[in-house]
Amino acid sequence: MEKYGIEKLDVAKEVIGHITYIENNKLHQKPVIYYNISDLKITKEMEQKFVPMKKREKTQEIEKSRGQGIGD
């Protein structure tokens, strides 16, 4: 969070998850700390860098339909 300059609200709770990965044919688990996005102070500038999922899905659906000759 410090790396990207994202601040958290005072009521933000840390959640610890575990990521499992394979390295040198051995299974490893690493703890990862994350926060609920609603507990973060996201600026408008940061928000504009990300395309909302609904908009992205809609764009993909339109591209698929064009490839199939639907709505052309």
PDB file with one MODEL, atoms N, CA, C and O in Angstrom:
MODEL        1
ATOM      1  N   MET A   1       0.829  -1.173   0.000  1.00  0.00           N
ATOM      2  CA  MET A   1       0.000   0.000   0.000  1.00  0.00           C
ATOM      3  C   MET A   1       0.884   1.251   0.000  1.00  0.00           C
ATOM      4  O   MET A   1       0.583   2.227  -0.687  1.00  0.00           O
ATOM      5  N   GLU A   2       1.949   1.219   0.755  1.00  0.00           N
ATOM      6  CA  GLU A   2       2.847   2.367   0.789  1.00  0.00           C
ATOM      7  C   GLU A   2       3.486   2.577  -0.576  1.00  0.00           C
ATOM      8  O   GLU A   2       3.720   3.709  -0.998  1.00  0.00           O
ATOM      9  N   LYS A   3       3.762   1.486  -1.252  1.00  0.00           N
ATOM     10  CA  LYS A   3       4.400   1.541  -2.574  1.00  0.00           C
ATOM     11  C   LYS A   3       3.564   2.356  -3.560  1.00  0.00           C
ATOM     12  O   LYS A   3       4.114   3.089  -4.382  1.00  0.00           O
ATOM     13  N   TYR A   4       2.237   2.231  -3.480  1.00  0.00           N
ATOM     14  CA  TYR A   4       1.339   2.907  -4.412  1.00  0.00           C
ATOM     15  C   TYR A   4       0.731   4.185  -3.832  1.00  0.00           C
ATOM     16  O   TYR A   4      -0.028   4.870  -4.518  1.00  0.00           O
ATOM     17  N   GLY A   5       1.048   4.509  -2.598  1.00  0.00           N
ATOM     18  CA  GLY A   5       0.536   5.729  -1.982  1.00  0.00           C
ATOM     19  C   GLY A   5      -0.938   5.663  -1.636  1.00  0.00           C
ATOM     20  O   GLY A   5      -1.615   6.692  -1.627  1.00  0.00           O
ATOM     21  N   ILE A   6      -1.447   4.478  -1.351  1.00  0.00           N
ATOM     22  CA  ILE A   6      -2.859   4.306  -1.002  1.00  0.00           C
ATOM     23  C   ILE A   6      -2.990   4.330   0.518  1.00  0.00           C
ATOM     24  O   ILE A   6      -2.313   3.585   1.227  1.00  0.00           O
ATOM     25  N   GLU A   7      -3.864   5.191   0.997  1.00  0.00           N
ATOM     26  CA  GLU A   7      -4.101   5.286   2.437  1.00  0.00           C
ATOM     27  C   GLU A   7      -5.298   4.426   2.813  1.00  0.00           C
ATOM     28  O   GLU A   7      -6.179   4.168   1.994  1.00  0.00           O
ATOM     29  N   LYS A   8      -5.314   3.987   4.072  1.00  0.00           N
ATOM     30  CA  LYS A   8      -6.450   3.201   4.558  1.00  0.00           C
ATOM     31  C   LYS A   8      -7.208   4.001   5.606  1.00  0.00           C
ATOM     32  O   LYS A   8      -6.638   4.868   6.269  1.00  0.00           O
ATOM     33  N   LEU A   9      -8.488   3.710   5.751  1.00  0.00           N
ATOM     34  CA  LEU A   9      -9.312   4.359   6.770  1.00  0.00           C
ATOM     35  C   LEU A   9      -8.894   3.857   8.152  1.00  0.00           C
ATOM     36  O   LEU A   9      -8.269   2.803   8.271  1.00  0.00           O
ATOM     37  N   ASP A  10      -9.235   4.603   9.178  1.00  0.00           N
ATOM     38  CA  ASP A  10      -8.872   4.217  10.542  1.00  0.00           C
ATOM     39  C   ASP A  10      -9.524   2.904  10.962  1.00  0.00           C
ATOM     40  O   ASP A  10      -8.980   2.178  11.795  1.00  0.00           O
ATOM     41  N   VAL A  11     -10.679   2.598  10.392  1.00  0.00           N
ATOM     42  CA  VAL A  11     -11.416   1.385  10.774  1.00  0.00           C
ATOM     43  C   VAL A  11     -11.030   0.171   9.924  1.00  0.00           C
ATOM     44  O   VAL A  11     -11.615  -0.902  10.078  1.00  0.00           O
ATOM     45  N   ALA A  12     -10.063   0.329   9.039  1.00  0.00           N
ATOM     46  CA  ALA A  12      -9.674  -0.758   8.135  1.00  0.00           C
ATOM     47  C   ALA A  12      -9.099  -1.934   8.925  1.00  0.00           C
ATOM     48  O   ALA A  12      -8.292  -1.759   9.838  1.00  0.00           O
ATOM     49  N   LYS A  13      -9.534  -3.128   8.548  1.00  0.00           N
ATOM     50  CA  LYS A  13      -9.041  -4.345   9.198  1.00  0.00           C
ATOM     51  C   LYS A  13      -8.144  -5.106   8.227  1.00  0.00           C
ATOM     52  O   LYS A  13      -8.474  -5.276   7.053  1.00  0.00           O
ATOM     53  N   GLU A  14      -7.014  -5.555   8.737  1.00  0.00           N
ATOM     54  CA  GLU A  14      -6.129  -6.385   7.929  1.00  0.00           C
ATOM     55  C   GLU A  14      -6.708  -7.789   7.848  1.00  0.00           C
ATOM     56  O   GLU A  14      -7.195  -8.329   8.841  1.00  0.00           O
ATOM     57  N   VAL A  15      -6.651  -8.366   6.673  1.00  0.00           N
ATOM     58  CA  VAL A  15      -7.066  -9.750   6.486  1.00  0.00           C
ATOM     59  C   VAL A  15      -5.835 -10.494   5.987  1.00  0.00           C
ATOM     60  O   VAL A  15      -5.160 -10.042   5.062  1.00  0.00           O
ATOM     61  N   ILE A  16      -5.550 -11.620   6.594  1.00  0.00           N
ATOM     62  CA  ILE A  16      -4.385 -12.395   6.174  1.00  0.00           C
ATOM     63  C   ILE A  16      -4.869 -13.606   5.395  1.00  0.00           C
ATOM     64  O   ILE A  16      -5.621 -14.438   5.902  1.00  0.00           O
ATOM     65  N   GLY A  17      -4.418 -13.681   4.156  1.00  0.00           N
ATOM     66  CA  GLY A  17      -4.720 -14.821   3.305  1.00  0.00           C
ATOM     67  C   GLY A  17      -3.433 -15.578   3.044  1.00  0.00           C
ATOM     68  O   GLY A  17      -2.347 -15.100   3.373  1.00  0.00           O
ATOM     69  N   HIS A  18      -3.549 -16.741   2.463  1.00  0.00           N
ATOM     70  CA  HIS A  18      -2.362 -17.538   2.164  1.00  0.00           C
ATOM     71  C   HIS A  18      -2.338 -17.866   0.682  1.00  0.00           C
ATOM     72  O   HIS A  18      -3.329 -18.320   0.110  1.00  0.00           O
ATOM     73  N   ILE A  19      -1.194 -17.628   0.078  1.00  0.00           N
ATOM     74  CA  ILE A  19      -1.001 -17.958  -1.332  1.00  0.00           C
ATOM     75  C   ILE A  19      -0.148 -19.216  -1.386  1.00  0.00           C
ATOM     76  O   ILE A  19       0.879 -19.314  -0.714  1.00  0.00           O
ATOM     77  N   THR A  20      -0.576 -20.159  -2.178  1.00  0.00           N
ATOM     78  CA  THR A  20       0.163 -21.400  -2.331  1.00  0.00           C
ATOM     79  C   THR A  20       0.832 -21.406  -3.694  1.00  0.00           C
ATOM     80  O   THR A  20       0.203 -21.086  -4.703  1.00  0.00           O
ATOM     81  N   TYR A  21       2.087 -21.765  -3.724  1.00  0.00           N
ATOM     82  CA  TYR A  21       2.828 -21.806  -4.982  1.00  0.00           C
ATOM     83  C   TYR A  21       3.837 -22.955  -4.948  1.00  0.00           C
ATOM     84  O   TYR A  21       4.195 -23.461  -3.885  1.00  0.00           O
ATOM     85  N   ILE A  22       4.286 -23.350  -6.144  1.00  0.00           N
ATOM     86  CA  ILE A  22       5.268 -24.425  -6.268  1.00  0.00           C
ATOM     87  C   ILE A  22       6.594 -23.820  -6.695  1.00  0.00           C
ATOM     88  O   ILE A  22       6.660 -23.044  -7.648  1.00  0.00           O
ATOM     89  N   GLU A  23       7.646 -24.185  -5.978  1.00  0.00           N
ATOM     90  CA  GLU A  23       8.990 -23.737  -6.317  1.00  0.00           C
ATOM     91  C   GLU A  23       9.937 -24.909  -6.101  1.00  0.00           C
ATOM     92  O   GLU A  23       9.949 -25.523  -5.034  1.00  0.00           O
ATOM     93  N   ASN A  24      10.724 -25.211  -7.113  1.00  0.00           N
ATOM     94  CA  ASN A  24      11.662 -26.342  -7.048  1.00  0.00           C
ATOM     95  C   ASN A  24      10.949 -27.644  -6.674  1.00  0.00           C
ATOM     96  O   ASN A  24      11.433 -28.416  -5.846  1.00  0.00           O
ATOM     97  N   ASN A  25       9.801 -27.868  -7.295  1.00  0.00           N
ATOM     98  CA  ASN A  25       8.985 -29.061  -7.067  1.00  0.00           C
ATOM     99  C   ASN A  25       8.539 -29.221  -5.614  1.00  0.00           C
ATOM    100  O   ASN A  25       8.236 -30.332  -5.179  1.00  0.00           O
ATOM    101  N   LYS A  26       8.498 -28.133  -4.871  1.00  0.00           N
ATOM    102  CA  LYS A  26       8.005 -28.161  -3.495  1.00  0.00           C
ATOM    103  C   LYS A  26       6.859 -27.169  -3.368  1.00  0.00           C
ATOM    104  O   LYS A  26       6.874 -26.091  -3.963  1.00  0.00           O
ATOM    105  N   LEU A  27       5.881 -27.554  -2.588  1.00  0.00           N
ATOM    106  CA  LEU A  27       4.712 -26.716  -2.362  1.00  0.00           C
ATOM    107  C   LEU A  27       4.985 -25.773  -1.188  1.00  0.00           C
ATOM    108  O   LEU A  27       5.361 -26.217  -0.104  1.00  0.00           O
ATOM    109  N   HIS A  28       4.794 -24.474  -1.410  1.00  0.00           N
ATOM    110  CA  HIS A  28       5.032 -23.470  -0.379  1.00  0.00           C
ATOM    111  C   HIS A  28       3.767 -22.661  -0.156  1.00  0.00           C
ATOM    112  O   HIS A  28       2.921 -22.544  -1.043  1.00  0.00           O
ATOM    113  N   GLN A  29       3.653 -22.108   1.035  1.00  0.00           N
ATOM    114  CA  GLN A  29       2.533 -21.232   1.353  1.00  0.00           C
ATOM    115  C   GLN A  29       3.090 -19.949   1.955  1.00  0.00           C
ATOM    116  O   GLN A  29       3.973 -19.986   2.812  1.00  0.00           O
ATOM    117  N   LYS A  30       2.561 -18.808   1.496  1.00  0.00           N
ATOM    118  CA  LYS A  30       3.059 -17.515   1.949  1.00  0.00           C
ATOM    119  C   LYS A  30       1.879 -16.674   2.434  1.00  0.00           C
ATOM    120  O   LYS A  30       0.877 -16.565   1.727  1.00  0.00           O
ATOM    121  N   PRO A  31       1.977 -16.076   3.626  1.00  0.00           N
ATOM    122  CA  PRO A  31       0.895 -15.206   4.101  1.00  0.00           C
ATOM    123  C   PRO A  31       0.912 -13.872   3.359  1.00  0.00           C
ATOM    124  O   PRO A  31       1.976 -13.312   3.097  1.00  0.00           O
ATOM    125  N   VAL A  32      -0.279 -13.366   3.021  1.00  0.00           N
ATOM    126  CA  VAL A  32      -0.416 -12.095   2.317  1.00  0.00           C
ATOM    127  C   VAL A  32      -1.468 -11.264   3.050  1.00  0.00           C
ATOM    128  O   VAL A  32      -2.556 -11.748   3.359  1.00  0.00           O
ATOM    129  N   ILE A  33      -1.122 -10.006   3.322  1.00  0.00           N
ATOM    130  CA  ILE A  33      -2.058  -9.106   4.001  1.00  0.00           C
ATOM    131  C   ILE A  33      -2.818  -8.306   2.951  1.00  0.00           C
ATOM    132  O   ILE A  33      -2.216  -7.766   2.023  1.00  0.00           O
ATOM    133  N   TYR A  34      -4.141  -8.228   3.095  1.00  0.00           N
ATOM    134  CA  TYR A  34      -4.938  -7.408   2.189  1.00  0.00           C
ATOM    135  C   TYR A  34      -6.063  -6.733   2.961  1.00  0.00           C
ATOM    136  O   TYR A  34      -6.357  -7.089   4.102  1.00  0.00           O
ATOM    137  N   TYR A  35      -6.691  -5.743   2.308  1.00  0.00           N
ATOM    138  CA  TYR A  35      -7.764  -4.955   2.912  1.00  0.00           C
ATOM    139  C   TYR A  35      -8.978  -4.964   1.998  1.00  0.00           C
ATOM    140  O   TYR A  35      -8.851  -5.128   0.785  1.00  0.00           O
ATOM    141  N   ASN A  36     -10.157  -4.787   2.588  1.00  0.00           N
ATOM    142  CA  ASN A  36     -11.373  -4.616   1.810  1.00  0.00           C
ATOM    143  C   ASN A  36     -11.256  -3.280   1.077  1.00  0.00           C
ATOM    144  O   ASN A  36     -10.862  -2.283   1.681  1.00  0.00           O
ATOM    145  N   ILE A  37     -11.584  -3.246  -0.189  1.00  0.00           N
ATOM    146  CA  ILE A  37     -11.405  -2.022  -0.984  1.00  0.00           C
ATOM    147  C   ILE A  37     -12.218  -0.855  -0.443  1.00  0.00           C
ATOM    148  O   ILE A  37     -11.828   0.298  -0.622  1.00  0.00           O
ATOM    149  N   SER A  38     -13.334  -1.129   0.209  1.00  0.00           N
ATOM    150  CA  SER A  38     -14.144  -0.041   0.769  1.00  0.00           C
ATOM    151  C   SER A  38     -13.476   0.594   1.993  1.00  0.00           C
ATOM    152  O   SER A  38     -13.902   1.657   2.444  1.00  0.00           O
ATOM    153  N   ASP A  39     -12.435  -0.047   2.532  1.00  0.00           N
ATOM    154  CA  ASP A  39     -11.695   0.503   3.669  1.00  0.00           C
ATOM    155  C   ASP A  39     -10.491   1.334   3.236  1.00  0.00           C
ATOM    156  O   ASP A  39      -9.708   1.772   4.079  1.00  0.00           O
ATOM    157  N   LEU A  40     -10.335   1.555   1.934  1.00  0.00           N
ATOM    158  CA  LEU A  40      -9.193   2.307   1.414  1.00  0.00           C
ATOM    159  C   LEU A  40      -9.631   3.664   0.896  1.00  0.00           C
ATOM    160  O   LEU A  40     -10.767   3.834   0.453  1.00  0.00           O
ATOM    161  N   LYS A  41      -8.734   4.618   0.952  1.00  0.00           N
ATOM    162  CA  LYS A  41      -8.998   5.955   0.415  1.00  0.00           C
ATOM    163  C   LYS A  41      -8.492   5.982  -1.026  1.00  0.00           C
ATOM    164  O   LYS A  41      -7.304   6.192  -1.272  1.00  0.00           O
ATOM    165  N   ILE A  42      -9.398   5.770  -1.969  1.00  0.00           N
ATOM    166  CA  ILE A  42      -9.053   5.745  -3.386  1.00  0.00           C
ATOM    167  C   ILE A  42      -9.351   7.122  -3.971  1.00  0.00           C
ATOM    168  O   ILE A  42     -10.484   7.597  -3.889  1.00  0.00           O
ATOM    169  N   THR A  43      -8.354   7.761  -4.555  1.00  0.00           N
ATOM    170  CA  THR A  43      -8.552   9.084  -5.148  1.00  0.00           C
ATOM    171  C   THR A  43      -9.196   8.945  -6.523  1.00  0.00           C
ATOM    172  O   THR A  43      -9.154   7.870  -7.121  1.00  0.00           O
ATOM    173  N   LYS A  44      -9.784  10.015  -7.020  1.00  0.00           N
ATOM    174  CA  LYS A  44     -10.396  10.010  -8.360  1.00  0.00           C
ATOM    175  C   LYS A  44      -9.349   9.683  -9.415  1.00  0.00           C
ATOM    176  O   LYS A  44      -9.640   9.005 -10.401  1.00  0.00           O
ATOM    177  N   GLU A  45      -8.129  10.169  -9.204  1.00  0.00           N
ATOM    178  CA  GLU A  45      -7.038   9.917 -10.140  1.00  0.00           C
ATOM    179  C   GLU A  45      -6.748   8.420 -10.250  1.00  0.00           C
ATOM    180  O   GLU A  45      -6.564   7.899 -11.350  1.00  0.00           O
ATOM    181  N   MET A  46      -6.707   7.728  -9.105  1.00  0.00           N
ATOM    182  CA  MET A  46      -6.477   6.280  -9.096  1.00  0.00           C
ATOM    183  C   MET A  46      -7.652   5.557  -9.730  1.00  0.00           C
ATOM    184  O   MET A  46      -7.476   4.604 -10.490  1.00  0.00           O
ATOM    185  N   GLU A  47      -8.851   6.020  -9.410  1.00  0.00           N
ATOM    186  CA  GLU A  47     -10.076   5.391  -9.895  1.00  0.00           C
ATOM    187  C   GLU A  47     -10.140   5.401 -11.419  1.00  0.00           C
ATOM    188  O   GLU A  47     -10.608   4.438 -12.026  1.00  0.00           O
ATOM    189  N   GLN A  48      -9.674   6.479 -12.038  1.00  0.00           N
ATOM    190  CA  GLN A  48      -9.744   6.616 -13.487  1.00  0.00           C
ATOM    191  C   GLN A  48      -8.788   5.677 -14.212  1.00  0.00           C
ATOM    192  O   GLN A  48      -8.953   5.429 -15.406  1.00  0.00           O
ATOM    193  N   LYS A  49      -7.793   5.154 -13.504  1.00  0.00           N
ATOM    194  CA  LYS A  49      -6.832   4.243 -14.124  1.00  0.00           C
ATOM    195  C   LYS A  49      -7.426   2.859 -14.359  1.00  0.00           C
ATOM    196  O   LYS A  49      -6.907   2.083 -15.160  1.00  0.00           O
ATOM    197  N   PHE A  50      -8.507   2.556 -13.664  1.00  0.00           N
ATOM    198  CA  PHE A  50      -9.106   1.233 -13.744  1.00  0.00           C
ATOM    199  C   PHE A  50     -10.454   1.291 -14.446  1.00  0.00           C
ATOM    200  O   PHE A  50     -11.271   2.168 -14.165  1.00  0.00           O
ATOM    201  N   VAL A  51     -10.682   0.356 -15.359  1.00  0.00           N
ATOM    202  CA  VAL A  51     -11.960   0.263 -16.052  1.00  0.00           C
ATOM    203  C   VAL A  51     -12.876  -0.596 -15.188  1.00  0.00           C
ATOM    204  O   VAL A  51     -12.502  -1.707 -14.813  1.00  0.00           O
ATOM    205  N   PRO A  52     -14.066  -0.101 -14.866  1.00  0.00           N
ATOM    206  CA  PRO A  52     -14.993  -0.911 -14.074  1.00  0.00           C
ATOM    207  C   PRO A  52     -15.272  -2.256 -14.755  1.00  0.00           C
ATOM    208  O   PRO A  52     -15.363  -2.325 -15.981  1.00  0.00           O
ATOM    209  N   MET A  53     -15.405  -3.313 -13.965  1.00  0.00           N
ATOM    210  CA  MET A  53     -15.609  -4.661 -14.500  1.00  0.00           C
ATOM    211  C   MET A  53     -16.845  -4.738 -15.393  1.00  0.00           C
ATOM    212  O   MET A  53     -16.795  -5.375 -16.445  1.00  0.00           O
ATOM    213  N   LYS A  54     -17.946  -4.110 -15.004  1.00  0.00           N
ATOM    214  CA  LYS A  54     -19.170  -4.166 -15.810  1.00  0.00           C
ATOM    215  C   LYS A  54     -18.924  -3.579 -17.192  1.00  0.00           C
ATOM    216  O   LYS A  54     -19.359  -4.148 -18.193  1.00  0.00           O
ATOM    217  N   LYS A  55     -18.236  -2.456 -17.257  1.00  0.00           N
ATOM    218  CA  LYS A  55     -17.954  -1.810 -18.532  1.00  0.00           C
ATOM    219  C   LYS A  55     -17.053  -2.698 -19.389  1.00  0.00           C
ATOM    220  O   LYS A  55     -17.262  -2.816 -20.597  1.00  0.00           O
ATOM    221  N   ARG A  56     -16.057  -3.320 -18.768  1.00  0.00           N
ATOM    222  CA  ARG A  56     -15.136  -4.201 -19.478  1.00  0.00           C
ATOM    223  C   ARG A  56     -15.885  -5.408 -20.047  1.00  0.00           C
ATOM    224  O   ARG A  56     -15.662  -5.792 -21.195  1.00  0.00           O
ATOM    225  N   GLU A  57     -16.777  -6.009 -19.241  1.00  0.00           N
ATOM    226  CA  GLU A  57     -17.551  -7.164 -19.689  1.00  0.00           C
ATOM    227  C   GLU A  57     -18.454  -6.787 -20.852  1.00  0.00           C
ATOM    228  O   GLU A  57     -18.582  -7.553 -21.807  1.00  0.00           O
ATOM    229  N   LYS A  58     -19.079  -5.622 -20.785  1.00  0.00           N
ATOM    230  CA  LYS A  58     -19.973  -5.162 -21.841  1.00  0.00           C
ATOM    231  C   LYS A  58     -19.197  -4.986 -23.147  1.00  0.00           C
ATOM    232  O   LYS A  58     -19.674  -5.372 -24.214  1.00  0.00           O
ATOM    233  N   THR A  59     -17.998  -4.400 -23.059  1.00  0.00           N
ATOM    234  CA  THR A  59     -17.155  -4.199 -24.235  1.00  0.00           C
ATOM    235  C   THR A  59     -16.782  -5.535 -24.857  1.00  0.00           C
ATOM    236  O   THR A  59     -16.788  -5.668 -26.080  1.00  0.00           O
ATOM    237  N   GLN A  60     -16.458  -6.526 -24.036  1.00  0.00           N
ATOM    238  CA  GLN A  60     -16.095  -7.847 -24.544  1.00  0.00           C
ATOM    239  C   GLN A  60     -17.284  -8.503 -25.236  1.00  0.00           C
ATOM    240  O   GLN A  60     -17.111  -9.158 -26.263  1.00  0.00           O
ATOM    241  N   GLU A  61     -18.495  -8.337 -24.686  1.00  0.00           N
ATOM    242  CA  GLU A  61     -19.693  -8.913 -25.296  1.00  0.00           C
ATOM    243  C   GLU A  61     -19.941  -8.304 -26.667  1.00  0.00           C
ATOM    244  O   GLU A  61     -20.297  -9.017 -27.605  1.00  0.00           O
ATOM    245  N   ILE A  62     -19.758  -6.996 -26.795  1.00  0.00           N
ATOM    246  CA  ILE A  62     -19.962  -6.318 -28.080  1.00  0.00           C
ATOM    247  C   ILE A  62     -18.955  -6.824 -29.099  1.00  0.00           C
ATOM    248  O   ILE A  62     -19.315  -7.076 -30.249  1.00  0.00           O
ATOM    249  N   GLU A  63     -17.702  -6.977 -28.696  1.00  0.00           N
ATOM    250  CA  GLU A  63     -16.673  -7.469 -29.610  1.00  0.00           C
ATOM    251  C   GLU A  63     -16.984  -8.889 -30.070  1.00  0.00           C
ATOM    252  O   GLU A  63     -16.782  -9.219 -31.239  1.00  0.00           O
ATOM    253  N   LYS A  64     -17.476  -9.734 -29.160  1.00  0.00           N
ATOM    254  CA  LYS A  64     -17.832 -11.107 -29.520  1.00  0.00           C
ATOM    255  C   LYS A  64     -18.971 -11.118 -30.530  1.00  0.00           C
ATOM    256  O   LYS A  64     -18.929 -11.865 -31.507  1.00  0.00           O
ATOM    257  N   SER A  65     -19.999 -10.285 -30.298  1.00  0.00           N
ATOM    258  CA  SER A  65     -21.158 -10.274 -31.188  1.00  0.00           C
ATOM    259  C   SER A  65     -20.780  -9.756 -32.572  1.00  0.00           C
ATOM    260  O   SER A  65     -21.344 -10.209 -33.568  1.00  0.00           O
ATOM    261  N   ARG A  66     -19.853  -8.832 -32.655  1.00  0.00           N
ATOM    262  CA  ARG A  66     -19.401  -8.334 -33.958  1.00  0.00           C
ATOM    263  C   ARG A  66     -18.706  -9.432 -34.741  1.00  0.00           C
ATOM    264  O   ARG A  66     -18.866  -9.529 -35.958  1.00  0.00           O
ATOM    265  N   GLY A  67     -17.956 -10.235 -34.067  1.00  0.00           N
ATOM    266  CA  GLY A  67     -17.253 -11.334 -34.719  1.00  0.00           C
ATOM    267  C   GLY A  67     -18.201 -12.397 -35.249  1.00  0.00           C
ATOM    268  O   GLY A  67     -17.841 -13.143 -36.160  1.00  0.00           O
ATOM    269  N   GLN A  68     -19.404 -12.478 -34.697  1.00  0.00           N
ATOM    270  CA  GLN A  68     -20.388 -13.472 -35.110  1.00  0.00           C
ATOM    271  C   GLN A  68     -21.388 -12.905 -36.104  1.00  0.00           C
ATOM    272  O   GLN A  68     -22.296 -13.613 -36.538  1.00  0.00           O
ATOM    273  N   GLY A  69     -21.234 -11.632 -36.473  1.00  0.00           N
ATOM    274  CA  GLY A  69     -22.145 -11.019 -37.433  1.00  0.00           C
ATOM    275  C   GLY A  69     -23.446 -10.545 -36.820  1.00  0.00           C
ATOM    276  O   GLY A  69     -24.395 -10.249 -37.546  1.00  0.00           O
ATOM    277  N   ILE A  70     -23.511 -10.467 -35.504  1.00  0.00           N
ATOM    278  CA  ILE A  70     -24.726 -10.023 -34.824  1.00  0.00           C
ATOM    279  C   ILE A  70     -24.677  -8.508 -34.694  1.00  0.00           C
ATOM    280  O   ILE A  70     -23.687  -7.964 -34.205  1.00  0.00           O
ATOM    281  N   GLY A  71     -25.704  -7.835 -35.114  1.00  0.00           N
ATOM    282  CA  GLY A  71     -25.800  -6.390 -34.970  1.00  0.00           C
ATOM    283  C   GLY A  71     -24.935  -5.603 -35.937  1.00  0.00           C
ATOM    284  O   GLY A  71     -24.742  -4.403 -35.746  1.00  0.00           O
ATOM    285  N   ASP A  72     -24.406  -6.253 -36.980  1.00  0.00           N
ATOM    286  CA  ASP A  72     -23.571  -5.546 -37.969  1.00  0.00           C
ATOM    287  C   ASP A  72     -24.427  -4.872 -39.006  1.00  0.00           C
ATOM    288  O   ASP A  72     -23.904  -4.231 -39.917  1.00  0.00           O
TER     289      ASP A  72
ENDMDL
END
